[in-house]
Amino acid sequence: MEPRSLGELKVLLAGVLRDTDAAPRVRDEDRIVDDLGLDSIQMISFLLGVEDRFQVALDFERLDLAKLGSVRDFASFVDGVVAAQRG
């Protein structure tokens, strides 16, 4: 089953990459850092955008993008955070 947040995360990533037309080209299996090439500033912008868009608080100290590296994996993670924080 596709994570609910997947499409919205692709749009956020395209915005951070400053290519609003890129969302359809972002593949589910793309690794956020390795394949899309986000640098540290872009990553911070992306994570803050995730918090704003989904009205959640991410624990940046415990967030391990090596384990949540693909867009699909990160979307599943976000869906879990949303569910947990909305109870």
N, C-alpha and C positions, 0 to 999 in steps of 0.2 A: 504494500500500500504506500502511495506517495505521501511524504510528509506534508502537512497542511501549509506550512510556511515556505515551502520550496520556491514557488514562483515569486513571492515577495522578496525573498532573500536574493534571488537572481537580479531583481530590479535594484535592490540596494547595492549589490556588488557592481552593477553597471554604472550606477551613479558615482560610487567611490572611484571607479576607474575612469570617470569623466567621459564615458561613452554610453549615453542613454540608449543607443540602439544595440548594445552588446548583450542585453538580457537574453534574447533568444539564442545567442551563440554560447552562453554559459551552459556547460553540460553538467548533469547531475554528479558525475564522477570526477569532475575537475577538482583538483586540490587547491584550496583557497590561496595558499602561499606559493606552492611550487608551480602550479599551472597558470594561475591568474596573475601571479607576480605582485601581490599586494606587499607594499613596504610597511614599515612599522606605523607610520603616520596614517596611511590608508587603512590599516587594520584597526587602529583606534577609532577612526571615523566610522568604519563599518560596524564595529561593535557598539558604538554609541548610537548609531542609526538603528541597530537591532533593538536596543533597549527602548528607544523612543517609539519605534513602530509597533512593537509588541507589548509595550508598557510592562516590561519586566526589568529586574535587576540581575545583571550577570556578575558572577564572582570572578573577577579578572585574575585574582591570585591563584585560583584553582583551575582555571580554564586551560586545558591542554589541547592546543590545535593540532598537535601531532596525532592525537587520537580522534580528533573531530575534523580532520583535514579536508574531506570531500564536501562539496556543497550539500549533497544528500545527507551525509552523516551529521553535518552541522544543523541542517534543517530538522532532523529528528531530535537532536539535542535541544534546539529551541522549542520545539513542540512540547518536549518533556518539561522544560523550565516554565513555559506558559501554563501548562496543566498543573504543575506543582504550586505555582505562585497564585493561581486563581482558585485553587482548592476545590 
